[in-house]
């Protein structure tokens, strides 16, 4: 950090609050003895008062409040003038401030790590992995980001599915009752596919495909020979994204006839590789009916889920208004492909329900489903069931603190249900399925301005953190060891251009 940023030794809050040794990240006020969690920043908020996420101390004197408040302002102004990389977040400030609380430890000089975080932290960074694994430090970092953005502007927090992120998000929601926490839904669906990939028949199909891909693409002459028959490449599975394994199975199934022609062709039989053990195994798998049966079985189970993943992972329109219905349709599609034979897909349904109920089934999904005109006016959808409507009203109570505003929303809801006012004009009816839900509300919600603002707020929410991951990838391409002195604004502009 810059020398102008106040150090922790200068922090007056440390004279008026004491760290709790048995609870890392917790501090006890020296005056009212209240224990706050979230690091010294939360203790400062308790002393100064006026923050929603912590009660103010009633026993501290005014001159102490002013001293701590002045320090907080000085530190904020100093940080604002310090040049820092925007993404990924620099966790060095949190590390230095909480160093004496036993939450992190400095790495040894030989501890070198690869990855994007190395390029955005200070020249002698702490062990970033240890910092990220600490739920209390993550909570403190999320809390500070909320203060920067403005607590009233934050509706949901999307994180990875790791336990440390879940715990940090739970701590954040305990202090911010209006918040919703959502795991990255693309990651959740990918984990569904991972669990389905452990079903014996599916596992066998994936294992054989990976073996064949590994052998074919390790020999250039075989790859060129295969391309003559398939008119292109086979999709290659990735270790980190399980959806790619099933996309590869789909490519194999699509090229089934061409692959059989390839392994039985005279050109392949005359090549020097035809006597190789690997080539003989590839030919054996491709010619086996049982292999293709396993591939088809895997595709029946996972094809609809891959479509949902593409919906959540895409950027064409926010998926909040579609995910609830998409999961129901995916399960119906799976059941139809097996002609209702439950014994064929019950294991996969158990996996889907487990992930959906504990991670993906949130009131926000029900609200997005309810406010999506494509489904709300479709009599065949289940929008008007008790579960969906209960999620709708509970979300209003949670996100709209004003009782008068809540009443306005429920009063205006009648027009939306009855398709009266602007909702009933031919153009609005025609574009229920063609416009994105948030754009539709922006265009035709003028008759119900309060409900319109609430609907846009919900339907504009994202369901996935993969957009951030793609953004980080852009930073990796632009900010390198040789090119590391770009100004912040220029770097942001270049990332925007490259990303789009």
KAQUIPE-V447620 format. One record per helix or strand of 2 or more residues. SS is the DSSP state (H for helix, E for strand). FROM is the first residue (numbers start at 0). TO is the last residue. If there is no record, write none. Layout:
ss:SS from:FROM to:TO
ss:SS from:FROM to:TO
This chain:
ss:H from:7 to:9
ss:H from:12 to:15
ss:E from:16 to:18
ss:E from:25 to:28
ss:E from:34 to:36
ss:H from:39 to:47
ss:H from:61 to:79
ss:H from:91 to:96
ss:H from:98 to:100
ss:H from:115 to:118
ss:H from:127 to:132
ss:H from:134 to:148
ss:H from:150 to:152
ss:E from:155 to:158
ss:H from:162 to:174
ss:E from:179 to:182
ss:H from:184 to:195
ss:H from:199 to:215
ss:H from:219 to:229
ss:H from:242 to:253
ss:H from:255 to:263
ss:H from:265 to:269
ss:H from:271 to:274
ss:H from:276 to:286
ss:H from:288 to:312
ss:H from:322 to:336
ss:H from:341 to:359
ss:H from:362 to:370
ss:H from:372 to:375
ss:H from:385 to:398
ss:H from:402 to:417
ss:H from:420 to:423
ss:H from:425 to:429
ss:H from:436 to:443
ss:H from:445 to:458
ss:H from:465 to:477
ss:H from:487 to:498
